């Protein structure tokens, strides 16, 4: 909020300069800030960066959901074939397709639930196991998740600008590794 106020203040006070932005994970978070969680490998700084960056996506899940899936279909075309109703559709048709809007929103809401529970590993694991089980039941190959995560990281990087810091990228990469591992493990559990 302070960074926003600084920018606004600079408009009204032309001789003032906007200070460099400081993100919440760069501040003093206490002695445990750089201690990795034994289960996830995420530090408090990583978790703070993940929440902060997702808070930039959260206000418009519908638009980001569509744009993410369009990017996913472009970068990993096999994924589009998993949706019977989307096979052969062009980007302009997909962009306004209500089923894609709904699915994209649902997926980003699921990611929101994961982000919201990043500090509660037992709940996070249950959410991920349910995601894996649901996709396994629908016959989605577990290898598809390996295609999804690099696209998600690139999408965030391309859409978050300077908010996508090296620490945020490091945190999201680690989170995606953990998410992937738990989802895949649910495929192998009866």
PyMOL CGO cylinders between C-alpha atoms (Angstrom):
from pymol import cmd
from pymol.cgo import CYLINDER

trace = [
    CYLINDER, 0.00, 0.00, 0.00, 2.88, 2.33, 0.78, 0.3, 1, 1, 1, 1, 1, 1,
    CYLINDER, 2.88, 2.33, 0.78, 4.26, 1.94, -2.73, 0.3, 1, 1, 1, 1, 1, 1,
    CYLINDER, 4.26, 1.94, -2.73, 0.89, 2.87, -4.24, 0.3, 1, 1, 1, 1, 1, 1,
    CYLINDER, 0.89, 2.87, -4.24, 0.68, 5.93, -1.98, 0.3, 1, 1, 1, 1, 1, 1,
    CYLINDER, 0.68, 5.93, -1.98, 4.21, 6.96, -3.05, 0.3, 1, 1, 1, 1, 1, 1,
    CYLINDER, 4.21, 6.96, -3.05, 3.26, 6.82, -6.72, 0.3, 1, 1, 1, 1, 1, 1,
    CYLINDER, 3.26, 6.82, -6.72, 0.05, 8.78, -6.13, 0.3, 1, 1, 1, 1, 1, 1,
    CYLINDER, 0.05, 8.78, -6.13, 1.90, 11.35, -4.02, 0.3, 1, 1, 1, 1, 1, 1,
    CYLINDER, 1.90, 11.35, -4.02, 4.45, 11.86, -6.80, 0.3, 1, 1, 1, 1, 1, 1,
    CYLINDER, 4.45, 11.86, -6.80, 1.63, 12.89, -9.16, 0.3, 1, 1, 1, 1, 1, 1,
    CYLINDER, 1.63, 12.89, -9.16, 0.58, 15.66, -6.81, 0.3, 1, 1, 1, 1, 1, 1,
    CYLINDER, 0.58, 15.66, -6.81, 4.05, 16.63, -5.71, 0.3, 1, 1, 1, 1, 1, 1,
    CYLINDER, 4.05, 16.63, -5.71, 6.21, 16.78, -8.87, 0.3, 1, 1, 1, 1, 1, 1,
    CYLINDER, 6.21, 16.78, -8.87, 9.48, 17.38, -7.01, 0.3, 1, 1, 1, 1, 1, 1,
    CYLINDER, 9.48, 17.38, -7.01, 9.18, 14.21, -4.97, 0.3, 1, 1, 1, 1, 1, 1,
    CYLINDER, 9.18, 14.21, -4.97, 10.67, 10.95, -6.15, 0.3, 1, 1, 1, 1, 1, 1,
    CYLINDER, 10.67, 10.95, -6.15, 9.13, 7.52, -5.91, 0.3, 1, 1, 1, 1, 1, 1,
    CYLINDER, 9.13, 7.52, -5.91, 11.25, 5.31, -3.72, 0.3, 1, 1, 1, 1, 1, 1,
    CYLINDER, 11.25, 5.31, -3.72, 12.20, 1.83, -4.82, 0.3, 1, 1, 1, 1, 1, 1,
    CYLINDER, 12.20, 1.83, -4.82, 9.45, -0.63, -4.03, 0.3, 1, 1, 1, 1, 1, 1,
    CYLINDER, 9.45, -0.63, -4.03, 10.05, -2.96, -1.13, 0.3, 1, 1, 1, 1, 1, 1,
    CYLINDER, 10.05, -2.96, -1.13, 8.02, -6.14, -1.12, 0.3, 1, 1, 1, 1, 1, 1,
    CYLINDER, 8.02, -6.14, -1.12, 6.74, -7.70, 2.09, 0.3, 1, 1, 1, 1, 1, 1,
    CYLINDER, 6.74, -7.70, 2.09, 9.04, -10.71, 1.82, 0.3, 1, 1, 1, 1, 1, 1,
    CYLINDER, 9.04, -10.71, 1.82, 12.07, -8.40, 1.73, 0.3, 1, 1, 1, 1, 1, 1,
    CYLINDER, 12.07, -8.40, 1.73, 11.26, -6.94, 5.15, 0.3, 1, 1, 1, 1, 1, 1,
    CYLINDER, 11.26, -6.94, 5.15, 12.32, -8.30, 8.52, 0.3, 1, 1, 1, 1, 1, 1,
    CYLINDER, 12.32, -8.30, 8.52, 10.12, -11.34, 9.04, 0.3, 1, 1, 1, 1, 1, 1,
    CYLINDER, 10.12, -11.34, 9.04, 11.93, -12.53, 12.13, 0.3, 1, 1, 1, 1, 1, 1,
    CYLINDER, 11.93, -12.53, 12.13, 14.50, -15.21, 12.82, 0.3, 1, 1, 1, 1, 1, 1,
    CYLINDER, 14.50, -15.21, 12.82, 12.48, -17.98, 11.12, 0.3, 1, 1, 1, 1, 1, 1,
    CYLINDER, 12.48, -17.98, 11.12, 12.12, -16.13, 7.80, 0.3, 1, 1, 1, 1, 1, 1,
    CYLINDER, 12.12, -16.13, 7.80, 14.69, -18.24, 5.97, 0.3, 1, 1, 1, 1, 1, 1,
    CYLINDER, 14.69, -18.24, 5.97, 14.04, -21.60, 7.61, 0.3, 1, 1, 1, 1, 1, 1,
    CYLINDER, 14.04, -21.60, 7.61, 12.57, -24.04, 5.11, 0.3, 1, 1, 1, 1, 1, 1,
    CYLINDER, 12.57, -24.04, 5.11, 9.49, -26.03, 6.07, 0.3, 1, 1, 1, 1, 1, 1,
    CYLINDER, 9.49, -26.03, 6.07, 10.43, -29.70, 6.37, 0.3, 1, 1, 1, 1, 1, 1,
    CYLINDER, 10.43, -29.70, 6.37, 7.52, -30.83, 4.19, 0.3, 1, 1, 1, 1, 1, 1,
    CYLINDER, 7.52, -30.83, 4.19, 7.31, -28.16, 1.50, 0.3, 1, 1, 1, 1, 1, 1,
    CYLINDER, 7.31, -28.16, 1.50, 10.82, -26.71, 1.46, 0.3, 1, 1, 1, 1, 1, 1,
    CYLINDER, 10.82, -26.71, 1.46, 9.25, -23.23, 1.48, 0.3, 1, 1, 1, 1, 1, 1,
    CYLINDER, 9.25, -23.23, 1.48, 10.53, -20.52, 3.77, 0.3, 1, 1, 1, 1, 1, 1,
    CYLINDER, 10.53, -20.52, 3.77, 8.38, -17.80, 5.27, 0.3, 1, 1, 1, 1, 1, 1,
    CYLINDER, 8.38, -17.80, 5.27, 9.86, -15.43, 2.66, 0.3, 1, 1, 1, 1, 1, 1,
    CYLINDER, 9.86, -15.43, 2.66, 8.79, -17.79, -0.13, 0.3, 1, 1, 1, 1, 1, 1,
    CYLINDER, 8.79, -17.79, -0.13, 5.28, -18.18, 1.27, 0.3, 1, 1, 1, 1, 1, 1,
    CYLINDER, 5.28, -18.18, 1.27, 4.96, -14.42, 1.70, 0.3, 1, 1, 1, 1, 1, 1,
    CYLINDER, 4.96, -14.42, 1.70, 6.07, -13.86, -1.91, 0.3, 1, 1, 1, 1, 1, 1,
    CYLINDER, 6.07, -13.86, -1.91, 3.62, -16.48, -3.19, 0.3, 1, 1, 1, 1, 1, 1,
    CYLINDER, 3.62, -16.48, -3.19, 0.70, -14.90, -1.35, 0.3, 1, 1, 1, 1, 1, 1,
    CYLINDER, 0.70, -14.90, -1.35, 1.73, -11.38, -2.41, 0.3, 1, 1, 1, 1, 1, 1,
    CYLINDER, 1.73, -11.38, -2.41, 1.98, -12.28, -6.09, 0.3, 1, 1, 1, 1, 1, 1,
    CYLINDER, 1.98, -12.28, -6.09, -1.25, -14.29, -6.07, 0.3, 1, 1, 1, 1, 1, 1,
    CYLINDER, -1.25, -14.29, -6.07, -3.00, -11.30, -4.49, 0.3, 1, 1, 1, 1, 1, 1,
    CYLINDER, -3.00, -11.30, -4.49, -2.31, -9.52, -7.79, 0.3, 1, 1, 1, 1, 1, 1,
    CYLINDER, -2.31, -9.52, -7.79, -4.08, -12.29, -9.74, 0.3, 1, 1, 1, 1, 1, 1,
    CYLINDER, -4.08, -12.29, -9.74, -6.92, -12.83, -7.26, 0.3, 1, 1, 1, 1, 1, 1,
    CYLINDER, -6.92, -12.83, -7.26, -9.04, -9.76, -8.18, 0.3, 1, 1, 1, 1, 1, 1,
    CYLINDER, -9.04, -9.76, -8.18, -9.63, -10.99, -11.74, 0.3, 1, 1, 1, 1, 1, 1,
    CYLINDER, -9.63, -10.99, -11.74, -9.63, -14.78, -11.70, 0.3, 1, 1, 1, 1, 1, 1,
    CYLINDER, -9.63, -14.78, -11.70, -12.03, -14.96, -14.63, 0.3, 1, 1, 1, 1, 1, 1,
    CYLINDER, -12.03, -14.96, -14.63, -9.79, -13.04, -17.05, 0.3, 1, 1, 1, 1, 1, 1,
    CYLINDER, -9.79, -13.04, -17.05, -6.59, -14.67, -15.80, 0.3, 1, 1, 1, 1, 1, 1,
    CYLINDER, -6.59, -14.67, -15.80, -8.24, -18.08, -15.99, 0.3, 1, 1, 1, 1, 1, 1,
    CYLINDER, -8.24, -18.08, -15.99, -9.10, -17.67, -19.66, 0.3, 1, 1, 1, 1, 1, 1,
    CYLINDER, -9.10, -17.67, -19.66, -5.72, -16.16, -20.52, 0.3, 1, 1, 1, 1, 1, 1,
    CYLINDER, -5.72, -16.16, -20.52, -3.88, -18.88, -18.64, 0.3, 1, 1, 1, 1, 1, 1,
    CYLINDER, -3.88, -18.88, -18.64, -5.76, -21.64, -20.49, 0.3, 1, 1, 1, 1, 1, 1,
    CYLINDER, -5.76, -21.64, -20.49, -5.20, -19.95, -23.84, 0.3, 1, 1, 1, 1, 1, 1,
    CYLINDER, -5.20, -19.95, -23.84, -1.49, -19.88, -23.01, 0.3, 1, 1, 1, 1, 1, 1,
    CYLINDER, -1.49, -19.88, -23.01, -1.61, -23.50, -21.86, 0.3, 1, 1, 1, 1, 1, 1,
    CYLINDER, -1.61, -23.50, -21.86, -3.32, -24.60, -25.09, 0.3, 1, 1, 1, 1, 1, 1,
    CYLINDER, -3.32, -24.60, -25.09, -0.74, -22.66, -27.12, 0.3, 1, 1, 1, 1, 1, 1,
    CYLINDER, -0.74, -22.66, -27.12, 2.31, -23.98, -25.25, 0.3, 1, 1, 1, 1, 1, 1,
    CYLINDER, 2.31, -23.98, -25.25, 1.01, -27.53, -24.69, 0.3, 1, 1, 1, 1, 1, 1,
    CYLINDER, 1.01, -27.53, -24.69, -1.57, -28.22, -27.45, 0.3, 1, 1, 1, 1, 1, 1,
    CYLINDER, -1.57, -28.22, -27.45, -2.16, -31.77, -26.20, 0.3, 1, 1, 1, 1, 1, 1,
    CYLINDER, -2.16, -31.77, -26.20, -3.99, -30.27, -23.21, 0.3, 1, 1, 1, 1, 1, 1,
    CYLINDER, -3.99, -30.27, -23.21, -6.66, -28.75, -25.45, 0.3, 1, 1, 1, 1, 1, 1,
    CYLINDER, -6.66, -28.75, -25.45, -7.46, -32.23, -26.75, 0.3, 1, 1, 1, 1, 1, 1,
    CYLINDER, -7.46, -32.23, -26.75, -8.36, -33.33, -23.20, 0.3, 1, 1, 1, 1, 1, 1,
    CYLINDER, -8.36, -33.33, -23.20, -11.46, -31.13, -23.41, 0.3, 1, 1, 1, 1, 1, 1,
    CYLINDER, -11.46, -31.13, -23.41, -13.93, -32.56, -25.94, 0.3, 1, 1, 1, 1, 1, 1,
    CYLINDER, -13.93, -32.56, -25.94, -15.74, -29.24, -26.27, 0.3, 1, 1, 1, 1, 1, 1,
    CYLINDER, -15.74, -29.24, -26.27, -12.55, -27.30, -27.06, 0.3, 1, 1, 1, 1, 1, 1,
    CYLINDER, -12.55, -27.30, -27.06, -10.99, -29.56, -29.71, 0.3, 1, 1, 1, 1, 1, 1,
    CYLINDER, -10.99, -29.56, -29.71, -10.33, -27.64, -32.90, 0.3, 1, 1, 1, 1, 1, 1,
    CYLINDER, -10.33, -27.64, -32.90, -11.51, -24.30, -31.53, 0.3, 1, 1, 1, 1, 1, 1,
    CYLINDER, -11.51, -24.30, -31.53, -9.53, -21.17, -32.41, 0.3, 1, 1, 1, 1, 1, 1,
    CYLINDER, -9.53, -21.17, -32.41, -8.31, -18.73, -29.79, 0.3, 1, 1, 1, 1, 1, 1,
    CYLINDER, -8.31, -18.73, -29.79, -10.96, -16.14, -30.62, 0.3, 1, 1, 1, 1, 1, 1,
    CYLINDER, -10.96, -16.14, -30.62, -13.68, -18.78, -30.14, 0.3, 1, 1, 1, 1, 1, 1,
    CYLINDER, -13.68, -18.78, -30.14, -12.15, -20.03, -26.91, 0.3, 1, 1, 1, 1, 1, 1,
    CYLINDER, -12.15, -20.03, -26.91, -11.77, -16.55, -25.46, 0.3, 1, 1, 1, 1, 1, 1,
    CYLINDER, -11.77, -16.55, -25.46, -15.56, -16.13, -25.26, 0.3, 1, 1, 1, 1, 1, 1,
    CYLINDER, -15.56, -16.13, -25.26, -16.48, -19.75, -24.62, 0.3, 1, 1, 1, 1, 1, 1,
    CYLINDER, -16.48, -19.75, -24.62, -18.44, -19.87, -21.35, 0.3, 1, 1, 1, 1, 1, 1,
    CYLINDER, -18.44, -19.87, -21.35, -17.23, -23.38, -20.56, 0.3, 1, 1, 1, 1, 1, 1,
    CYLINDER, -17.23, -23.38, -20.56, -13.60, -22.25, -20.81, 0.3, 1, 1, 1, 1, 1, 1,
    CYLINDER, -13.60, -22.25, -20.81, -14.36, -19.15, -18.73, 0.3, 1, 1, 1, 1, 1, 1,
    CYLINDER, -14.36, -19.15, -18.73, -15.95, -21.36, -16.07, 0.3, 1, 1, 1, 1, 1, 1,
    CYLINDER, -15.95, -21.36, -16.07, -13.16, -23.95, -16.11, 0.3, 1, 1, 1, 1, 1, 1,
    CYLINDER, -13.16, -23.95, -16.11, -10.41, -21.33, -16.04, 0.3, 1, 1, 1, 1, 1, 1,
    CYLINDER, -10.41, -21.33, -16.04, -12.09, -19.60, -13.11, 0.3, 1, 1, 1, 1, 1, 1,
    CYLINDER, -12.09, -19.60, -13.11, -12.50, -22.93, -11.29, 0.3, 1, 1, 1, 1, 1, 1,
    CYLINDER, -12.50, -22.93, -11.29, -8.84, -23.82, -11.74, 0.3, 1, 1, 1, 1, 1, 1,
    CYLINDER, -8.84, -23.82, -11.74, -7.66, -20.43, -10.51, 0.3, 1, 1, 1, 1, 1, 1,
    CYLINDER, -7.66, -20.43, -10.51, -10.03, -20.69, -7.55, 0.3, 1, 1, 1, 1, 1, 1,
    CYLINDER, -10.03, -20.69, -7.55, -8.40, -24.04, -6.75, 0.3, 1, 1, 1, 1, 1, 1,
    CYLINDER, -8.40, -24.04, -6.75, -4.99, -22.39, -6.87, 0.3, 1, 1, 1, 1, 1, 1,
    CYLINDER, -4.99, -22.39, -6.87, -6.39, -19.66, -4.61, 0.3, 1, 1, 1, 1, 1, 1,
    CYLINDER, -6.39, -19.66, -4.61, -7.39, -22.35, -2.10, 0.3, 1, 1, 1, 1, 1, 1,
    CYLINDER, -7.39, -22.35, -2.10, -3.88, -23.76, -2.25, 0.3, 1, 1, 1, 1, 1, 1,
    CYLINDER, -3.88, -23.76, -2.25, -2.32, -20.34, -1.72, 0.3, 1, 1, 1, 1, 1, 1,
    CYLINDER, -2.32, -20.34, -1.72, -4.74, -19.61, 1.12, 0.3, 1, 1, 1, 1, 1, 1,
    CYLINDER, -4.74, -19.61, 1.12, -3.64, -22.82, 2.84, 0.3, 1, 1, 1, 1, 1, 1,
    CYLINDER, -3.64, -22.82, 2.84, 0.07, -22.58, 2.16, 0.3, 1, 1, 1, 1, 1, 1,
    CYLINDER, 0.07, -22.58, 2.16, 0.74, -22.32, 5.90, 0.3, 1, 1, 1, 1, 1, 1,
    CYLINDER, 0.74, -22.32, 5.90, -1.47, -25.32, 6.73, 0.3, 1, 1, 1, 1, 1, 1,
    CYLINDER, -1.47, -25.32, 6.73, 0.35, -28.20, 5.08, 0.3, 1, 1, 1, 1, 1, 1,
    CYLINDER, 0.35, -28.20, 5.08, -2.15, -30.90, 6.09, 0.3, 1, 1, 1, 1, 1, 1,
    CYLINDER, -2.15, -30.90, 6.09, -5.06, -29.03, 4.46, 0.3, 1, 1, 1, 1, 1, 1,
    CYLINDER, -5.06, -29.03, 4.46, -2.91, -28.20, 1.42, 0.3, 1, 1, 1, 1, 1, 1,
    CYLINDER, -2.91, -28.20, 1.42, -2.02, -31.87, 0.97, 0.3, 1, 1, 1, 1, 1, 1,
    CYLINDER, -2.02, -31.87, 0.97, -5.70, -32.88, 1.13, 0.3, 1, 1, 1, 1, 1, 1,
    CYLINDER, -5.70, -32.88, 1.13, -6.62, -30.26, -1.48, 0.3, 1, 1, 1, 1, 1, 1,
    CYLINDER, -6.62, -30.26, -1.48, -3.88, -31.54, -3.77, 0.3, 1, 1, 1, 1, 1, 1,
    CYLINDER, -3.88, -31.54, -3.77, -4.79, -35.19, -3.28, 0.3, 1, 1, 1, 1, 1, 1,
    CYLINDER, -4.79, -35.19, -3.28, -8.40, -34.36, -4.18, 0.3, 1, 1, 1, 1, 1, 1,
    CYLINDER, -8.40, -34.36, -4.18, -7.22, -32.55, -7.31, 0.3, 1, 1, 1, 1, 1, 1,
    CYLINDER, -7.22, -32.55, -7.31, -5.17, -35.56, -8.35, 0.3, 1, 1, 1, 1, 1, 1,
    CYLINDER, -5.17, -35.56, -8.35, -7.94, -38.04, -7.60, 0.3, 1, 1, 1, 1, 1, 1,
    CYLINDER, -7.94, -38.04, -7.60, -10.52, -35.98, -9.52, 0.3, 1, 1, 1, 1, 1, 1,
    CYLINDER, -10.52, -35.98, -9.52, -8.30, -35.73, -12.59, 0.3, 1, 1, 1, 1, 1, 1,
    CYLINDER, -8.30, -35.73, -12.59, -7.33, -39.40, -12.38, 0.3, 1, 1, 1, 1, 1, 1,
    CYLINDER, -7.33, -39.40, -12.38, -11.02, -40.40, -12.25, 0.3, 1, 1, 1, 1, 1, 1,
    CYLINDER, -11.02, -40.40, -12.25, -11.63, -38.38, -15.42, 0.3, 1, 1, 1, 1, 1, 1,
    CYLINDER, -11.63, -38.38, -15.42, -8.79, -40.16, -17.20, 0.3, 1, 1, 1, 1, 1, 1,
    CYLINDER, -8.79, -40.16, -17.20, -6.42, -37.18, -17.36, 0.3, 1, 1, 1, 1, 1, 1,
    CYLINDER, -6.42, -37.18, -17.36, -2.87, -38.52, -17.69, 0.3, 1, 1, 1, 1, 1, 1,
    CYLINDER, -2.87, -38.52, -17.69, -0.66, -37.57, -14.76, 0.3, 1, 1, 1, 1, 1, 1,
    CYLINDER, -0.66, -37.57, -14.76, 1.98, -36.41, -17.24, 0.3, 1, 1, 1, 1, 1, 1,
    CYLINDER, 1.98, -36.41, -17.24, -0.27, -33.46, -18.12, 0.3, 1, 1, 1, 1, 1, 1,
    CYLINDER, -0.27, -33.46, -18.12, 0.60, -31.82, -14.80, 0.3, 1, 1, 1, 1, 1, 1,
    CYLINDER, 0.60, -31.82, -14.80, 4.26, -31.70, -15.82, 0.3, 1, 1, 1, 1, 1, 1,
    CYLINDER, 4.26, -31.70, -15.82, 3.14, -29.62, -18.82, 0.3, 1, 1, 1, 1, 1, 1,
    CYLINDER, 3.14, -29.62, -18.82, 0.95, -27.31, -16.75, 0.3, 1, 1, 1, 1, 1, 1,
    CYLINDER, 0.95, -27.31, -16.75, 3.40, -26.00, -14.16, 0.3, 1, 1, 1, 1, 1, 1,
    CYLINDER, 3.40, -26.00, -14.16, 6.03, -24.45, -16.47, 0.3, 1, 1, 1, 1, 1, 1,
    CYLINDER, 6.03, -24.45, -16.47, 3.21, -22.65, -18.30, 0.3, 1, 1, 1, 1, 1, 1,
    CYLINDER, 3.21, -22.65, -18.30, 1.81, -21.37, -15.00, 0.3, 1, 1, 1, 1, 1, 1,
    CYLINDER, 1.81, -21.37, -15.00, 5.23, -20.03, -13.97, 0.3, 1, 1, 1, 1, 1, 1,
    CYLINDER, 5.23, -20.03, -13.97, 5.77, -18.34, -17.32, 0.3, 1, 1, 1, 1, 1, 1,
    CYLINDER, 5.77, -18.34, -17.32, 2.26, -16.90, -17.26, 0.3, 1, 1, 1, 1, 1, 1,
    CYLINDER, 2.26, -16.90, -17.26, 2.82, -15.37, -13.84, 0.3, 1, 1, 1, 1, 1, 1,
    CYLINDER, 2.82, -15.37, -13.84, 6.22, -14.04, -14.85, 0.3, 1, 1, 1, 1, 1, 1,
    CYLINDER, 6.22, -14.04, -14.85, 4.84, -12.44, -18.00, 0.3, 1, 1, 1, 1, 1, 1,
    CYLINDER, 4.84, -12.44, -18.00, 1.83, -10.90, -16.24, 0.3, 1, 1, 1, 1, 1, 1,
    CYLINDER, 1.83, -10.90, -16.24, 3.22, -9.69, -12.94, 0.3, 1, 1, 1, 1, 1, 1,
    CYLINDER, 3.22, -9.69, -12.94, 6.00, -7.44, -14.23, 0.3, 1, 1, 1, 1, 1, 1,
    CYLINDER, 6.00, -7.44, -14.23, 8.32, -6.13, -11.52, 0.3, 1, 1, 1, 1, 1, 1,
    CYLINDER, 8.32, -6.13, -11.52, 6.24, -7.89, -8.83, 0.3, 1, 1, 1, 1, 1, 1,
    CYLINDER, 6.24, -7.89, -8.83, 7.73, -11.16, -10.13, 0.3, 1, 1, 1, 1, 1, 1,
    CYLINDER, 7.73, -11.16, -10.13, 10.93, -11.01, -8.09, 0.3, 1, 1, 1, 1, 1, 1,
    CYLINDER, 10.93, -11.01, -8.09, 13.64, -13.68, -7.98, 0.3, 1, 1, 1, 1, 1, 1,
    CYLINDER, 13.64, -13.68, -7.98, 12.36, -14.67, -4.53, 0.3, 1, 1, 1, 1, 1, 1,
    CYLINDER, 12.36, -14.67, -4.53, 8.79, -14.99, -5.85, 0.3, 1, 1, 1, 1, 1, 1,
    CYLINDER, 8.79, -14.99, -5.85, 10.00, -17.13, -8.74, 0.3, 1, 1, 1, 1, 1, 1,
    CYLINDER, 10.00, -17.13, -8.74, 12.03, -19.33, -6.39, 0.3, 1, 1, 1, 1, 1, 1,
    CYLINDER, 12.03, -19.33, -6.39, 9.03, -19.76, -4.10, 0.3, 1, 1, 1, 1, 1, 1,
    CYLINDER, 9.03, -19.76, -4.10, 6.62, -20.57, -6.91, 0.3, 1, 1, 1, 1, 1, 1,
    CYLINDER, 6.62, -20.57, -6.91, 9.05, -23.08, -8.47, 0.3, 1, 1, 1, 1, 1, 1,
    CYLINDER, 9.05, -23.08, -8.47, 9.40, -24.89, -5.14, 0.3, 1, 1, 1, 1, 1, 1,
    CYLINDER, 9.40, -24.89, -5.14, 5.64, -24.78, -4.55, 0.3, 1, 1, 1, 1, 1, 1,
    CYLINDER, 5.64, -24.78, -4.55, 4.98, -26.21, -8.02, 0.3, 1, 1, 1, 1, 1, 1,
    CYLINDER, 4.98, -26.21, -8.02, 7.43, -29.07, -7.35, 0.3, 1, 1, 1, 1, 1, 1,
    CYLINDER, 7.43, -29.07, -7.35, 5.60, -29.94, -4.15, 0.3, 1, 1, 1, 1, 1, 1,
    CYLINDER, 5.60, -29.94, -4.15, 2.15, -29.55, -5.72, 0.3, 1, 1, 1, 1, 1, 1,
    CYLINDER, 2.15, -29.55, -5.72, 3.18, -31.76, -8.62, 0.3, 1, 1, 1, 1, 1, 1,
    CYLINDER, 3.18, -31.76, -8.62, 4.63, -34.45, -6.34, 0.3, 1, 1, 1, 1, 1, 1,
    CYLINDER, 4.63, -34.45, -6.34, 1.51, -34.65, -4.16, 0.3, 1, 1, 1, 1, 1, 1,
    CYLINDER, 1.51, -34.65, -4.16, -0.89, -34.68, -7.12, 0.3, 1, 1, 1, 1, 1, 1,
    CYLINDER, -0.89, -34.68, -7.12, 1.11, -37.42, -8.86, 0.3, 1, 1, 1, 1, 1, 1,
    CYLINDER, 1.11, -37.42, -8.86, 1.28, -39.47, -5.67, 0.3, 1, 1, 1, 1, 1, 1,
    CYLINDER, 1.28, -39.47, -5.67, -2.52, -39.44, -5.52, 0.3, 1, 1, 1, 1, 1, 1,
    CYLINDER, -2.52, -39.44, -5.52, -2.60, -41.19, -8.90, 0.3, 1, 1, 1, 1, 1, 1,
    CYLINDER, -2.60, -41.19, -8.90, -0.63, -44.06, -7.43, 0.3, 1, 1, 1, 1, 1, 1,
    CYLINDER, -0.63, -44.06, -7.43, -2.76, -44.39, -4.28, 0.3, 1, 1, 1, 1, 1, 1,
    CYLINDER, -2.76, -44.39, -4.28, -5.93, -46.48, -4.56, 0.3, 1, 1, 1, 1, 1, 1,
]
cmd.load_cgo(trace, "trace")
